[in-house]
Amino acid sequence: MPREYRSIQEVAGPLMLVQDVEGVAYDELGEIRLEDGQIRSCRVLEIDGGNALVQLFESAAGIRPRGGRVRFLGRGMELGVSKDLLGRVFDGMGRPADGGPEILPDHRMDVNGLPMNPAAREYPDEFIQTGVSAIDGLNTLVRGQKLPIFSASGLPHAKLAAQIAAQARVKKEDGPFAVVFAAMGIPFEEAEFFRKSFRALGALGRSVLFLNLAKDPVVERIAAPRMAMTAAEYLAFERDMHVLVILTDMTNYADALREISAARREIPGRRGYPGYLYTDLASIYERAGRKKGKAGSITLLPILTMPEDDKTHPIPDLTGYITEGQILLGRDLYRRGILPPIDVLPSLSRLKDKGIGEGKTRADHSGTMNQLFAAYARGKEVRELMVILGEAALSSLDRRYARFADAFEEEYLSQGFETNRDVEETLNIGWRLLSMLPRSELKRIDEEYLERFYGKWEGGRNGGTESGDSHTNGTGETEKKAGGGGQGT
């Protein structure tokens, strides 16, 4: 029977000091019984001899020194797991938040997980289709990858997260697919947006949601991503599912970590964040991946807002060291109505070459991807020159590159938040845009693919043939093109 202690010495914000304890371990859970009979939860942050520093899960209001009893439970924070997790909504502590009953668990798992042996990891090399051209075509997501989305205040990362969660797919023969979604420190309106979006898009039945609201205790913000990763580990490695985990917003998580660190009077690091921020983020991110001998996988998309749009801020900076690339949202694109506003040139998926090609996407994918990057980069440079020199000072080829850049943003990048493009459609749109340029300019594509695809989808809305013109499809037959390149705005 766990002992009860009446030795609360001090309460400071979310922290409480209990003296004269025995046999209490780090990360152990506890219960505080107040004088009026209320029960609140806590966990052990630090042990120093007979002193235990504990972190409160609820408000500290009403707790006073020597005025309550503390009982330690002899176990750490756990999540009850079973196949019934799918289709449910939980709070940051893993308690039902959808009005449904408690989960009847097959067993309980420690939310801190177990480190994955590097020798047991499989290399990520299987394509995941998100339905978003800027990702699928140019910065491909690979099963088992960690690919963060760097956003900023006011940009529509929440809508992009909901779109990816609803549209993401693996090939049917690869096995069942699930989404685990965790939101941290979000307002009530945003939580309702996610609930309604998942239901409306038909994604709730294959998803598990953990929603931590801004009004909830800070410690829940620390627990929410670990709850999500624990649910993902169960579904992936015990239920053999391919799991996409989306965590938003990791900036709120890091701010909660800083708040608790300040309450513990720890020496701050960069921008006031604790010196162990890198290690803490890695303890979450590195739980994603593929294991040898396991059919399932965990792919991770953490989303973070960069304070003051600063990529060198500690949160995006350290995240970049741990993960395999980044998807960057651009404020300038958003102002011009390009949705989703993914800035593809500074974005990078370091594993994209492993997940594309024959048998995964299409044999021409790599060449067209590189050519689109090169052509768009040149088109943006030409547009900048046009502002200084005027269009008349440009060569006819430069003007074609400028029109290509405009069409690329309007037809390839801008598809709205409701259009779901398969990778074949994305590649075909790319070829139609590349057909605006002279064939001699397409030096990054093998000749066999130029023979097969070049000119089969002609021009774009801002160059080449106009919308509604006839063109020749991949089989050599003439058909009518509706225009817009699959635009969904």
Order of alpha helices (4+ residues) and beta strands (2+ residues): beta-beta-beta-beta-beta-beta-beta-beta-beta-beta-beta-beta-alpha-beta-beta-alpha-beta-alpha-beta-alpha-beta-alpha-alpha-beta-beta-alpha-beta-alpha-beta-alpha-alpha-alpha-alpha-beta-beta
